[in-house]
């Protein structure tokens, strides 16, 4: 190999490394910026709204303070974690594609193979994907949250919600048992902590008739009858 060819190869390699460094640096910078924005939004949501501190909104302070609850903090953490995961996957995929392209790798067959593999994984893990999607909608729609008393199905599970995740919801039953419910299997849920739920009253014992003898006890005695039997 001549000196010119060696110099060309070194320049090409240096140019490739520079492109890879730029791609990785830009990807890392975008990830840091996106993570910072997500943390700030989550922190802002967890600390509560500042509208209740303004003079014109003081009349609505009780309703606004009701939003600053443990449920709201958990929803913010769950959505923030989901957004972080999505950002990491998207940025990592883009960075890997551009790095392979910088090294001269033909990414078209690779993308086709990854697409086929993704379809196979999605078909095999459809129940898992269903649980995650259901968890996302349960969180966004605020169907129930920590501390709510819920009833699932036809009274199969009645208890207090202890945690709501993207895949599993943990409920403590009335008998103290811990139920782990997959979000994809929650088809019907009743929230007793919302609305105007009134617990059924305990049945009251019916008043007994004074003239009727209770079972196992003798009936009322007649003094005249007792005296007559004694004289006989």
Secondary structure, DSSP 4 states (H G I P E B T S, - for coil): --HHHHHHHHHHHHHHHHHHHHHHHHHHHHHHHHHHHHHHHHHHHHH--SGGGSGGGGGGHHHHHTTSSHHHHHHHHHHHHHHHHHHHHHHHHHHHHHHHHHTT--HHHHHHHHHHHHHHHHHHTHHHHHHHHHHHHHHHHT---TT-EEEETTTTEEEEEEEE-SSEEEEEETTS-EEEEEGGG---EEETTSS---PPPPPPPPPPPTTSPPTTS-----HHHHHHHHH-
